[in-house]
Amino acid sequence: MSTVDRRTMVIEAATKSFSMFGYKATTMDQVARIANVGKGTIYTFFANKEELFDEILHVVIGEMKRITEKEVHEDKAFFDNLYRGLDAVLEFRKDHELLLKLSQEVREFGTPQAMEAMQRVENVILDYLEKQLKRAEEQGEIREIDSKVAAFVMLKLYIALASDWNKHHDPMDKEQIKSYIRIFLAEGLAID
């Protein structure tokens, strides 16, 4: 078996372990058992659990970026791209087992590494939103605004409507969420 194949097996096994057990409960012994390799094999590729986890998170964030880029089209209006991009990212987060497990670990244990990983994911989303806001401002689609603040508010509003609302109310579908985002962000609450 080639070195590349062993490295791939280790990464796949570690992804499975982190997805099943979370960061805190994953051990290098577990990863070695799942990969069916000796623990020493893991250390030929990664110095420690943190480095292995970082590699996996880097791959996940890369996947998320590619999925989002497929949904954004330069010829579409800002809010169309916003909805499509956020839908894609949040669907990815919802369906990706590792991110689900890390979110759970943050809520239940507050594991620093899981918190840092989820913050890295959120930062990627915020960077994407900020770039889209700047582009929309340059094209005259939206008024001049602090894009960092606007990106933060947009993401938190979307998460609140798509996730937090569901904890105490019937879930909203995507169209309802988009409608409220349009009201709060595009139209405003004031009657002209």
C-alpha atoms as one frame of an Amber mdcrd trajectory, in Angstrom:
protein
   0.000   0.000   0.000   1.381   3.422  -0.919   2.107   6.230   1.523  -0.672
   8.334  -0.048  -3.184   5.504   0.460  -2.205   5.104   4.123  -2.460   8.845
   4.706  -5.906   8.871   3.072  -6.987   5.907   5.226  -5.832   7.726   8.363
  -7.705  10.919   7.391 -10.881   8.977   6.559 -10.692   7.037   9.823 -10.051
  10.189  11.824 -12.956  11.960  10.138 -15.183   9.037  11.060 -13.945   9.008
  14.655 -14.285  12.788  15.144 -17.766  12.607  13.572 -18.872   9.770  15.855
 -17.178  10.722  19.125 -16.297  14.396  18.798 -12.925  15.987  19.314 -12.624
  15.367  23.023 -13.395  11.629  22.940 -11.375  10.761  19.839  -8.032   9.129
  20.519  -5.193   8.200  18.207  -5.750   4.564  19.260  -9.340   4.748  17.956
  -8.190   6.291  14.685  -5.564   3.544  14.278  -8.173   0.814  14.926 -10.659
   2.324  12.456  -7.935   2.787   9.812  -6.560  -0.692  10.533  -3.026   0.653
  10.863  -0.540   0.868  13.694  -0.601   4.037  15.769   2.934   4.784  14.593
   1.641   5.043  11.032  -0.522   7.981  12.051   2.490   9.752  13.546   4.418
   9.428  10.278   1.850  11.836   8.779   0.649  13.920  11.736   2.541  15.021
  14.841  -0.528  14.876  17.091  -4.319  14.791  17.264  -4.537  18.569  16.864
  -2.627  18.494  13.575  -4.773  15.636  12.269  -7.967  17.449  13.268  -6.718
  20.647  11.629  -6.148  18.794   8.354  -9.690  17.403   8.421 -11.196  20.779
   9.242  -9.236  22.350   6.387 -10.760  19.807   3.976 -14.286  20.394   5.330
 -13.956  24.171   4.987 -12.660  23.730   1.434 -15.713  21.601   0.590 -18.009
  24.228   2.065 -16.378  26.969  -0.017 -16.728  24.951  -3.234 -20.400  24.263
  -2.556 -21.060  27.955  -1.926 -19.155  29.074  -5.014 -21.361  26.818  -7.165
 -24.444  28.658  -5.901 -23.247  32.236  -6.394 -23.543  33.739  -9.864 -22.130
  37.159 -10.699 -25.078  37.925 -12.986 -27.633  37.419 -10.178 -28.880  40.063
  -7.751 -27.267  40.310  -4.317 -30.221  38.940  -2.345 -30.686  36.018  -4.762
 -27.039  35.065  -4.260 -27.344  35.637  -0.524 -30.245  33.196  -0.184 -28.661
  30.602  -2.427 -25.280  30.819  -0.698 -26.658  30.708   2.833 -28.963  27.831
   1.955 -26.027  25.876   0.564 -23.762  26.554   3.549 -26.385  25.811   6.170
 -27.511  22.652   4.368 -23.883  21.577   4.260 -23.464  22.278   7.983 -26.714
  20.485   8.798 -25.839  17.404   6.735 -22.159  17.156   7.606 -21.749  14.739
  10.521 -18.495  16.238  11.784 -19.944  19.738  12.046 -23.066  18.402  13.743
 -20.959  16.539  16.300 -18.744  19.567  16.919 -21.808  21.788  17.430 -23.147
  19.269  19.925 -19.781  19.090  21.692 -19.651  22.881  21.970 -23.143  22.952
  23.524 -22.607  20.043  25.898 -18.967  20.339  26.920 -17.602  23.611  25.601
 -14.489  21.825  24.333 -12.075  24.593  23.298 -10.929  22.790  20.127 -14.530
  22.236  19.008 -15.346  25.873  19.752 -12.324  27.017  17.750 -13.289  24.752
  14.837 -16.849  26.067  14.732 -15.515  29.629  14.915 -13.277  28.915  11.918
 -16.307  27.669   9.984 -18.299  30.759  10.974 -15.392  33.010   9.933 -15.397
  31.474   6.455 -19.117  32.200   6.157 -18.647  35.747   7.440 -15.810  36.366
   4.949 -18.039  35.137   2.119 -20.894  37.413   3.216 -18.591  40.390   3.615
 -17.244  39.964   0.066 -20.765  39.668  -1.328 -21.850  42.792   0.556 -18.886
  44.790  -0.758 -19.631  43.654  -4.307 -23.309  44.591  -3.943 -22.344  48.009
  -2.555 -19.926  48.627  -5.461 -22.671  47.710  -7.936 -25.176  50.019  -6.278
 -27.519  47.237  -5.138 -27.303  48.188  -1.454 -26.459  51.331   0.481 -23.021
  51.986   1.916 -22.666  50.017   5.149 -20.023  48.449   7.383 -19.817  45.064
   5.659 -18.384  43.296   8.747 -21.331  44.340  10.897 -23.849  43.578   8.151
 -22.324  40.123   7.517 -22.483  39.318  11.230 -26.127  40.423  11.512 -27.112
  38.500   8.371 -25.532  35.277   9.538 -26.944  35.518  13.050 -30.410  36.360
  11.718 -30.330  33.430   9.324 -29.136  31.003  12.031 -31.751  32.346  14.443
 -34.549  31.760  11.945 -33.244  28.459  10.538 -32.110  26.854  13.801 -32.794
  28.679  17.044 -36.465  29.362  16.254 -37.074  25.609  15.932 -36.206  24.977
  19.570 -39.483  26.503  20.775 -41.649  26.901  17.652 -42.668  25.039  14.539
 -39.767  25.186  12.072 -39.936  27.679   9.237 -39.378  26.485   5.702 -36.792
  28.138   3.476 -39.308  30.426   1.820 -40.547  31.738   5.170 -36.978  32.348
   6.277 -36.215  34.193   3.045 -39.350  36.275   3.484 -38.290  37.430   6.953
 -34.754  38.139   5.786 -36.204  40.217   2.958 -38.401  42.132   5.440 -35.663
  42.741   8.009 -32.717  43.331   5.692 -34.060  44.521   2.349 -37.318  46.313
   3.158 -37.182  47.210   6.853 -40.051  47.286   9.313 -41.079  50.912   8.895
 -44.093  51.743   6.749 -43.162  54.525   4.335
